[in-house]
Amino acid sequence: MQNKEPKINPTSLNYDFHSHTHFSDGLLSPEELVSRAIDKSVVILAITDHDSVSGLKSAHDYCVNNELSLQLVNGIELSASSDFSDIHIVGLGIKTESNELKKLVKEQKSKRWERAEAINFKLKKVGVDNILELIKEEQVDVITRSHFAQKLIKQGYAKDNKQVFKRFLGRKGKAKVINNWESMENCIQVIHEAGGLAVLAHPTRYAISNRKLSYLIEEFKIAGGDGLEVSYPSLNADQGGWLEVQRVKNDLLASAGSDFHYPDLKWSDLGRFRPVKNDIPHVLDKLVLSL
């Protein structure tokens, strides 16, 4: 049975439920991200850093101290393993004081640094040195492959993101490292224990077939998943239609976001994605918002 019709019309609000700060692999500080959201007329923003909630307090403090009307939603983007692919799960409306969430975040950060050391070791074997040392100089809270990509490009080892992942960091790259993320089931459970909604992020970006993706979405629902991102940059109309079929089939809430990282990427700016229909169940229905 489908969820009830939405209480809030998603087409009437400029929201963004997927964004990043420099506490993971974004460029802006939480304060700068909030300011940009306001400049872009975003009224509800979820900050969803990779395996980190470190930027949330300063973002909230900035809004309060400057009497800003922007509504912030506590979020996180957890890296997880599934039977079909490594995936990302966005947690929305989480309570950051959750002990289970704190424990998982600590474990994920540790795994990320272990992976970084392994990537750096492989890079050194092919003659690429000092990349991790350069990253550490920036006092990174959560280290991602994007940090390696940025440094490799800056040091002249690749001309752009596509080339750097093909040569070094992608599935067939010279510094490819197998991830050891927490299971999808456990990540969903921790998000729920923290009072949040678990949303499968950007489903069509995983390197699997539509058939396997449909199985993944089904398993996500069985594991307790709440929602599915059905609109985000780079998603075309056909893909969006296919995702809507999967959302209905698995009785999931719709979510959407820009996956914002950098100001100079205009195609993925805050609030920029295809509008979600106003007659479908949406995460807006379940989040506690002061509207």
C-alpha positions as CSV (number, residue, x, y, z in Angstrom):
1,M,0.0,0.0,0.0
2,Q,1.3,3.5,-0.9
3,N,2.0,6.2,1.6
4,K,-0.6,8.9,2.0
5,E,-0.5,11.9,-0.2
6,P,2.0,14.6,0.8
7,K,1.1,17.3,3.4
8,I,3.6,19.7,1.9
9,N,3.8,20.5,-1.8
10,P,7.4,19.9,-2.8
11,T,7.0,22.1,-5.9
12,S,6.2,25.1,-3.8
13,L,9.4,25.0,-1.8
14,N,13.0,25.5,-2.9
15,Y,14.8,22.8,-0.9
16,D,18.0,20.8,-1.2
17,F,18.4,17.5,0.7
18,H,22.0,16.7,-0.4
19,S,25.0,19.0,0.1
20,H,28.6,19.0,1.3
21,T,31.0,21.2,3.2
22,H,34.7,21.2,3.6
23,F,34.2,18.8,6.5
24,S,34.0,16.1,3.8
25,D,34.8,16.7,0.1
26,G,33.1,20.0,-0.4
27,L,34.9,23.3,-0.8
28,L,32.8,25.7,1.3
29,S,32.6,26.0,5.1
30,P,29.2,25.4,6.7
31,E,28.7,29.2,7.1
32,E,29.6,29.7,3.4
33,L,27.3,26.9,2.3
34,V,24.4,28.4,4.3
35,S,25.0,31.9,2.8
36,R,25.1,30.4,-0.7
37,A,21.8,28.5,0.0
38,I,20.2,31.8,0.9
39,D,21.6,33.5,-2.2
40,K,20.0,30.7,-4.2
41,S,16.7,31.2,-2.5
42,V,16.8,27.7,-0.8
43,V,14.6,27.7,2.2
44,I,15.2,24.1,3.5
45,L,18.8,22.7,3.4
46,A,20.2,19.4,4.5
47,I,23.9,19.3,5.1
48,T,25.0,15.7,4.3
49,D,28.7,15.4,4.6
50,H,30.3,12.0,4.0
51,D,30.4,10.0,7.2
52,S,30.6,13.3,9.2
53,V,28.3,15.6,11.2
54,S,31.1,17.9,12.2
55,G,29.8,20.9,10.2
56,L,26.2,20.9,11.5
57,K,26.7,22.8,14.8
58,S,28.5,25.7,13.2
59,A,25.9,25.9,10.5
60,H,23.1,26.0,13.0
61,D,25.0,28.6,15.1
62,Y,25.5,30.8,12.1
63,C,21.8,30.7,11.3
64,V,20.8,31.6,14.9
65,N,23.5,34.3,15.4
66,N,22.5,36.0,12.2
67,E,18.7,35.5,12.6
68,L,18.5,33.7,9.2
69,S,15.2,32.2,8.0
70,L,16.9,29.1,6.4
71,Q,15.6,25.9,7.8
72,L,18.5,23.4,8.4
73,V,18.0,19.7,8.4
74,N,20.6,17.6,10.2
75,G,22.0,15.1,7.7
76,I,24.8,12.7,6.8
77,E,25.8,10.6,3.8
78,L,27.0,7.2,4.9
79,S,29.1,5.0,2.7
80,A,27.7,1.4,2.8
81,S,28.2,-2.0,1.2
82,S,25.5,-4.0,-0.5
83,D,25.2,-7.2,-2.4
84,F,25.4,-5.3,-5.7
85,S,27.6,-2.3,-5.2
86,D,29.1,0.1,-2.7
87,I,26.4,2.7,-2.1
88,H,25.6,6.0,-0.4
89,I,22.8,6.4,2.1
90,V,21.6,9.9,3.1
91,G,20.3,10.2,6.6
92,L,17.8,13.1,7.0
93,G,16.5,14.5,10.3
94,I,19.1,12.7,12.4
95,K,19.9,13.5,16.1
96,T,23.7,14.0,16.3
97,E,23.8,13.1,19.9
98,S,22.9,9.4,19.1
99,N,25.5,7.1,20.6
100,E,25.1,4.6,17.8
101,L,25.6,7.3,15.2
102,K,28.7,8.6,16.9
103,K,30.1,5.1,17.1
104,L,29.5,4.5,13.4
105,V,30.9,7.8,12.3
106,K,34.1,7.1,14.3
107,E,34.4,3.7,12.6
108,Q,33.8,5.1,9.2
109,K,36.4,7.8,9.6
110,S,38.9,5.2,10.7
111,K,38.1,3.1,7.7
112,R,38.6,6.1,5.4
113,W,42.0,6.8,6.8
114,E,43.0,3.2,6.4
115,R,41.9,3.3,2.8
116,A,43.8,6.6,2.3
117,E,47.0,5.0,3.5
118,A,46.4,2.0,1.2
119,I,45.8,4.4,-1.8
120,N,48.9,6.4,-0.9
121,F,51.0,3.2,-0.8
122,K,49.8,2.1,-4.2
123,L,50.4,5.6,-5.6
124,K,54.0,5.5,-4.3
125,K,54.5,2.2,-6.0
126,V,53.8,3.8,-9.4
127,G,56.0,6.8,-8.7
128,V,53.4,9.3,-7.2
129,D,54.7,10.5,-3.9
130,N,53.6,13.0,-1.1
131,I,49.9,13.1,-2.1
132,L,48.6,12.0,1.3
133,E,51.0,14.4,3.0
134,L,49.6,17.3,1.0
135,I,46.1,16.3,2.0
136,K,47.0,16.1,5.7
137,E,48.3,19.7,5.5
138,E,44.7,20.8,5.1
139,Q,43.5,19.1,8.3
140,V,40.8,17.2,6.6
141,D,38.1,15.8,8.9
142,V,36.9,13.0,6.6
143,I,39.2,11.9,3.8
144,T,37.7,10.9,0.4
145,R,38.9,9.9,-3.0
146,S,38.0,13.4,-4.2
147,H,40.8,14.8,-2.0
148,F,43.3,12.5,-3.8
149,A,41.8,13.4,-7.2
150,Q,42.1,17.2,-6.5
151,K,45.8,16.8,-5.5
152,L,46.7,14.5,-8.3
153,I,45.2,16.9,-10.8
154,K,46.9,19.9,-9.2
155,Q,50.3,18.0,-9.2
156,G,49.9,17.4,-13.0
157,Y,49.2,13.6,-12.9
158,A,45.9,14.0,-14.7
159,K,44.1,16.8,-16.5
160,D,40.6,16.3,-15.0
161,N,38.4,14.2,-12.7
162,K,37.6,11.7,-15.5
163,Q,41.2,11.0,-16.3
164,V,42.4,10.8,-12.7
165,F,39.8,8.2,-11.8
166,K,40.5,6.2,-15.0
167,R,44.3,6.2,-14.3
168,F,44.4,6.0,-10.5
169,L,41.3,5.9,-8.4
170,G,38.5,4.1,-10.4
171,R,37.6,0.4,-10.7
172,K,40.6,-0.3,-12.9
173,G,42.9,2.4,-11.6
174,K,46.5,1.8,-10.5
175,A,45.6,2.9,-6.9
176,K,42.2,1.1,-6.6
177,V,41.5,-0.1,-3.1
178,I,38.6,-2.3,-2.1
179,N,36.4,-0.6,0.4
180,N,35.3,-2.1,3.7
181,W,32.2,-0.1,4.5
182,E,29.5,-0.9,7.1
183,S,26.6,-3.0,5.7
184,M,23.6,-1.3,4.2
185,E,21.4,-2.9,6.8
186,N,23.4,-1.6,9.7
187,C,23.7,1.9,8.3
188,I,19.9,2.1,7.9
189,Q,19.4,0.9,11.4
190,V,21.8,3.5,12.8
191,I,20.0,6.3,10.9
192,H,16.7,5.1,12.4
193,E,18.1,4.9,15.9
194,A,19.2,8.5,15.4
195,G,15.6,9.4,14.6
196,G,16.3,9.9,10.9
197,L,15.0,8.8,7.5
198,A,17.3,6.6,5.3
199,V,17.4,7.6,1.6
200,L,19.3,5.8,-1.2
201,A,21.4,8.5,-2.8
202,H,21.8,9.1,-6.6
203,P,20.8,5.5,-7.6
204,T,21.7,5.7,-11.3
205,R,25.4,6.7,-10.5
206,Y,26.3,3.2,-9.3
207,A,28.2,1.1,-11.9
208,I,25.6,-1.6,-12.1
209,S,22.9,-2.6,-14.6
210,N,19.3,-1.4,-14.3
211,R,18.3,-5.0,-13.4
212,K,20.8,-5.1,-10.5
213,L,19.8,-1.6,-9.5
214,S,16.1,-2.7,-9.3
215,Y,17.2,-5.6,-7.0
216,L,19.3,-3.1,-4.9
217,I,16.4,-0.8,-4.4
218,E,14.2,-3.7,-3.4
219,E,16.8,-4.9,-0.9
220,F,17.1,-1.3,0.4
221,K,13.4,-1.3,1.1
222,I,13.4,-4.7,2.7
223,A,16.3,-3.5,5.0
224,G,14.1,-0.7,6.2
225,G,15.0,2.1,3.8
226,D,12.6,5.0,3.7
227,G,13.3,7.0,0.6
228,L,14.8,7.2,-2.9
229,E,16.5,10.2,-4.5
230,V,14.5,10.6,-7.7
231,S,15.9,14.0,-8.8
232,Y,19.5,15.2,-8.9
233,P,21.9,16.7,-11.5
234,S,22.9,14.6,-14.5
235,L,19.6,12.5,-14.2
236,N,17.7,12.6,-17.5
237,A,14.0,12.3,-18.0
238,D,14.0,8.6,-18.9
239,Q,16.1,7.7,-15.9
240,G,13.8,9.8,-13.7
241,G,10.8,8.0,-15.0
242,W,12.4,4.6,-14.4
243,L,13.3,5.6,-10.8
244,E,9.7,6.8,-10.2
245,V,8.5,3.3,-11.2
246,Q,10.9,1.8,-8.7
247,R,9.9,4.2,-6.0
248,V,6.2,3.3,-6.4
249,K,6.9,-0.4,-6.7
250,N,8.9,-0.4,-3.4
251,D,6.6,2.2,-1.6
252,L,9.5,4.6,-0.9
253,L,9.4,8.3,-0.2
254,A,10.8,10.7,-2.8
255,S,13.8,12.9,-2.1
256,A,16.0,15.2,-4.2
257,G,19.1,17.3,-3.9
258,S,22.0,18.8,-5.9
259,D,24.8,16.8,-4.3
260,F,26.5,20.2,-4.1
261,H,30.3,20.3,-3.6
262,Y,31.9,23.3,-5.4
263,P,30.6,26.7,-6.4
264,D,32.1,26.6,-9.9
265,L,30.0,23.6,-10.9
266,K,26.9,25.5,-12.1
267,W,25.2,22.3,-13.2
268,S,25.0,21.1,-9.6
269,D,24.4,24.3,-7.7
270,L,22.2,24.4,-4.6
271,G,18.5,23.9,-5.4
272,R,19.2,23.0,-9.0
273,F,17.5,19.7,-10.0
274,R,14.4,18.7,-11.9
275,P,11.3,19.4,-9.8
276,V,9.6,16.5,-8.0
277,K,5.9,16.1,-8.7
278,N,3.6,17.4,-6.0
279,D,1.3,14.3,-5.9
280,I,3.7,11.7,-4.7
281,P,4.9,10.8,-1.1
282,H,7.9,12.9,-0.2
283,V,10.4,13.0,2.7
284,L,9.0,16.5,3.4
285,D,5.9,14.6,4.8
286,K,7.9,12.9,7.5
287,L,10.6,15.5,8.5
288,V,9.8,17.7,11.5
289,L,9.9,21.2,9.9
290,S,8.9,24.6,11.2
291,L,6.9,25.7,8.2
